[in-house]
Amino acid sequence: MSPEAAGLSSSRLQYLDRYVQQRYVDMGRLPCAMTLIERRGEVAHFSVQGQMDLERTRPLQQDTIFRIYSMTKPITSVALMMLVEEGLIALDDPVHRYIPQWRNLGVYEAGFMETFRTRPTKAPMRIVDLLRHTSGLTYGLQQRTNVDAAYRRFGFGDPAGTGTLEAMIEGLAKIPLEASPGDVWNYSVSTDVLGYLVGKISGIPFEEFLLQRIFAPLGMVDTDFSVPASKASRLASCYVLAPDGRMKLQDDAQTSRFLQPPAFISGGGGLVSTAADYLRFCRMLLNGGSLDGARLLSPKTIELMTANHLPGGKELPDMSVSLFSEASYSGVGFGLGFAVTTDPARTLIPGSQGDFSWGGMASTYFWIDPREQLIVIFMTQLIPSTIYNLRRELRTLVYSAFT
């Protein structure tokens, strides 16, 4: 479909590409940039810029495989909601029903490790708390508290770690919560816990559940927790921003840990994928839970997932204590696996009420705007994702191309 047939301006989209190329790729701020825009069911724009491997000057390709990190979370959330639809688990179930060793988890008050002092929670952690990040769990990378430090000490939630998902579940039984469930929004290992629950409740390994129930039905042929040898040449290298402001190689595509199956199966950040694969996942969501005859969820479940579930209808800035997350704007709440725009005017950027989104640590990003029948997927490989305002700029540039 031409941009004009999709209600978009070709010249404005060319400006978007020039903006990204000149401001980010040419200036050495990003190694590469892939922008895929679909509207009204057809791809209207697909640009590929920069290098997938700077060291070997290998140009980015449309089928390049990326580390999508936290863009894994919406996929894991869909998997859990499939079990909810089957009546095998409910959103208001206490988590300790499935993880009994967590029954007596307390909230941190003072101390460290063997001297932790805790108080009882105000309410039990529920499944919905895991989906919306109000569980009281945290990430070691937050670097805010002694609880964060304990996570770092044991490597909990680290996809590059040598521990297993089951070992993390056992270890978390010995560490307090940062807050009582429902009190604050804190970006955390909650979605990794969801992956554990999917495996336990379904009776098959979590990674097999994703393959059999999501990836195969949707035709997501390049999405997995590792890259097989036959596809290794398509894996991009990943970079990190060094203190001097330059990009430094963080994970070489030719020696990447993603070339081998991981010990830790991370539902929170372990997947690799392509823009084409992730587009099929997004199409399923936009289409009310089905794609090409394969139905994963009902339209009512998608409607539930993309509503704001923060207690009292609050927004993320009202509840967030995170030093790191993939969203930070006013006018944005959180659903069951996604950030959700609740008030476009308060975000101060174009969008629609009810559009939903998330991103990954290596600066990947997607959003879906049901009102405009719009899907946008942006792929690159630079850690961390919080350095530039590119996501905000992308939203402005994409909506400015509407005619």
N, C-alpha and C positions, 0 to 999 in steps of 0.2 A: 504494500500500500504506500502511495506517495504521502509525504507529510500533509499536503493540502487536503487529500481525501480523508485524512484523520483529524482535520480541523487544526492543523499546525502549520507554521510558517517555515518554509525551507531556509529562507535567509536568516531567520532568528536561530534556527538549529545550527546553521553554519557558524553563526556568532558564538553559540555555546561551545562548539568544538574549538574555535580559535581561542576563546577565553581559557579553556582548560589547557590547550596546547601551550599557549604563550605564558600563561601565569603559573602553571604548575609543571608541565613536562619539560619545556625548554629551559626553564630556570632551575631545573634539578631539584624540584620540590617533591615530585612524584616520579617513580620509574616508568609508569605507564598509566593509561586511563582507558576504560571501556565504558561506554554509555549506551544503554539499550532502552529505548522508549517504545512502548506498545500502547496504542489507543484504539478503542472500539474493536478489539479482537485481532488486530493486525500490527506487526512491527512496522513502525513509521520511521525509526531512526536507529542505526546501529553503528557507532563509530569506534575505531580501534586506533590508539595513539601510543607511541613510546615503545619501550623495550620490555619484554618479559624476563630478560636476563641481561643486565647492563654489562657484566664482565665479559660476555661473549657476543655482545651486540646482536642479540636475537630479537627480532621484531615481535611485538604482541600479535597474537592471532585470535580469530573469533572463537576458536575451540580451546583456548588456553585454560588450564586448570588452576584455580585459585584456592588459597586457604580462606575459608569464609568465616572462621572463628564463630563469633556470637550470632551470625545469621543461621547457625545450627539451631538456636533456641526455638524459633517458630516451628521448625520441623519436629522437634521433640515435643513441643506443646500440642501439635496436631496429633502425634502418636498417642499421647495421654488422653486427649479428648475422644479418640476413637474407642478407647476402653471405657470412657464415661458413657458414650452412646450405647455400648453393649451391656451396661448395667454392672460392670465388674468393679467399678470404683465411682465415688461421688465427690463432687467438689467440696462438700462440707464434711467429708470424712476426716477424722483426726489422723495425722500422719503416723502416729504411734500404733495405729491399727495394723499397719503394714511394716513398720519398723519398730518392733516392741522395745528395743533397747533405747529408744529416744523418749520413752514415756515420761521420764523424770528430768528432762532437760530444764535447767534453770537459766535465768538471765544474769549476765555478768554484772558484778558490782565492784570487785577489786581483785588484786593479785595476778599471778601468772602461773600457768601450768599446774604444778602440784598444789599451789596455794590459792587457786581460784576460789573466790567467794561469790555466791549466787543468791538470787531471790526467786521465788516461784513466778512462773508466767501468769499473766492476767487471764489468758485463754489458751487452749491448746493450739498448736500449729495444725492448720488444715491444708488440704490439697490445694485449695484456691490460693493460699498464701505462697505456696511454691510457684504457682503459675504467674502470680503478679509481683513477686519479689518482696512480699511483706512477711516472710517466714521468720525473720530474726537471724538467719544465716548471713554469711558475708563472703568476701573474697580476700585472700591474702594480699593481693595487689592494692587493696584500698589503703593500707598503711595508715590507719587511723588509731587503732586500739590494740591492746594486748591480745584480744581475740584474733584480730587480723594476723598478728605476729605468730600466734600458735598455728594458724592455717599455713603460713609460710614455712614454719619449722618442719611441718609434716608434709608439705607439698600438696595439700588438699586442693583439688580443682585445677591442678596444673596438667594440661593435656600432654605436656612434654615429660611429665614425671614417669617414674618406673612403678609407682603404686597402681593398684587396681581400684575400680569403682567400689567394689565390695569392701576393700580396706578403708576407703574414705568414709563409707557409711558407718563402719565400726568405730573409726577414729573420732568422728563427729559426736558420738555418744559421750565422749569424755571432755568435750569442750563446750563452754556455755554459749548460749545465744547472745547476740549483741543487743537485742531488744525483744520485748514481748511480741509474739506474732500479731500482726495487724497494726502495730503502733507506728512503724516507719517503713519507708521504701528504701531498701538497700540492695544494690546490684550484687548478686551472690551466686554461690554454687547450687542454688535452688533447682535450676534446670538440669544439672547433672543428677540430682536426686530424682527428678522426674524420670530420667532415663533408666535409673536403677529400678524404679517402680514399674515402668513399662515392661522390663524384662521379668521381674518377679511375678507380676500379675498375669502376663500373657503366657508365661511358661516357656518362652524361647528367649535366647540372648537378645538384648536390646538392638544390637547391630543387625541381627537377622530379621527382627520385627520391621525395622526401617526398610530393609531391602525387599522383604516379601509384601509388606502392606502399603508402602509409600513409593519407594523408588521404582520398583518394577511396574506397578500399575500406571504410574505417571510417565514412564519412559525416561526416567532420570538416569541415564546410562553411565554418567561420569561422576556421580556423587557417591562418596564413600569416606571411610575414616583413613584410607591410605590410597596411594596411587600405584597400580600394578606396573610391572616392568614394561608392558606393551604400550603404556601411555606416559611413561616417565618423561619423554621428550616434550610433552605438552605442559608440564608443571612449571609455573613461574617461580623465579627466585623472590624472596621476601627481604625487605629492607627495614632498617630502623633509623630514626633521626638521631644523629650523634649530637653531643653538646655543642659542637662548632656549627651546627645548622646544616650539615651535609648528610646525605644518605650513606649509610654503611650497611654492608651485606649482613643480614641477620640469619637467613636460612638459605643456603645455596641449593638450587634446584637439583644439582647433580649428586649431592650428598644428604639431601633433606631427610629428616626423620619421618616425613610423610611417605617415603618410599617403602616403609615397612609397617605392618599392622601395629598399632599402639598397644601398650599394656593397659592404659587408662582409656576406656571408651567414654568420651566426653559428649554428653547430650547438650552441654552448654557451649561447646566451642571446638569440637573435634573434626568437623567435616571439611572436605575439599569439594569443589563443585565448579561448574562452568556457568556462564551467563545464560546459555540456552537451557540448561537443566533447571536453574533457579527460576527462569521464566515459566517453565511448566508448573512448578510448585505455586508460583504467584497466580498463574491463570486458574488453577484449581481453587484457590482462595477467592479470587474475584468472581468466579463462576458459581459460588455458593457451595463449594465442597466437591465438585466433580470436574472431570476433564476427559474428553474423548471416550465417554461411556464408562469410565472408572469413577465410582463415587466413594470418596473417603469419609466425608462428613455430610450432615444435612445442612441446608441453608440456615436453619435456626441455630445450629451449633456455631456456625461461622458468625452469625449475628451476635451471639452471646460472647464469643471470643474477642470480637472487635468493639465491644462496649467498654467504657471506663469502669474498672472494678476497684479503684482505690476507695478505701472506706470514706463514706460521707461525700462521695463524688469529688474528692479533692484532686488537685493537679500535682504533677511530679515535683515542682519546686516547693510545694507546701509540705511534702512528706519525705523528700529524699535527704539522706545523710551521706550519700555516696560521694567520694572524691573522684570516682571514675564510673561512667556509664556511657551508653550510646545515645542519650537524649538529655537535654537540660533546659528545654524551653517552657516558658509560661504558655498556657493554653493547651497543654498536653497532659493527658492522663495515661493510664496503663491498663491494658486488657489482659487476656489470658495468653501471653506470649508476645505481645506487640505494644509499642507506644501508640497511643490513639489521640488524634487531634480532637479536642473538645470545644475549642473556641479559636477559630483561625485568626480573628482580630487580635487576640492576646499574643499570638506567636510572632506577629509583625512580619510574617512572610506569607506569600500566597499559599493556598491550600483549600481543603474542604473539611467541614465538620464530618468526622468519621473516617478520614483517611488514616491509614495505619502503616507502621514502618518499624525497621530496626536496622542495625549495622553490625559490623565486626571490627575486631581489634586492628586488623590490617587495613582499615579505612574503607572497606566495602560497605555498601549501603543499598537499601531498597525501600520503596514505598508504593503503596497501592491506594488509589483514590477511586472508590466505587462510584461516586457521583459523576465523575468525569470518565469512567471506564478506562482508567490510566494505570499503567504499571511502569515504573522506572527502576532500573537496576544499574548500579555503578560498581565497577570492579577495579581494584588496584591492589598493591601489596606494600603498604608502608605502615609501620608501627611507630607510635600509637595513633589512634584515630582522632585524637582530640587536638592535634596541633593546628590544623587549619579550619576555616569556616566553610570548607568546600561543600558540605552537605546542604548547608543553608543557601549557599550560592546556587547550587544545582537546582534546588526547588524554585528559586526566583527565576533562573534562566529557562527552565522547562515551562513553567506556567506563563512566562512572558512570550513564549512561542505560540500560545493558543490564539486562534483566530475566531 
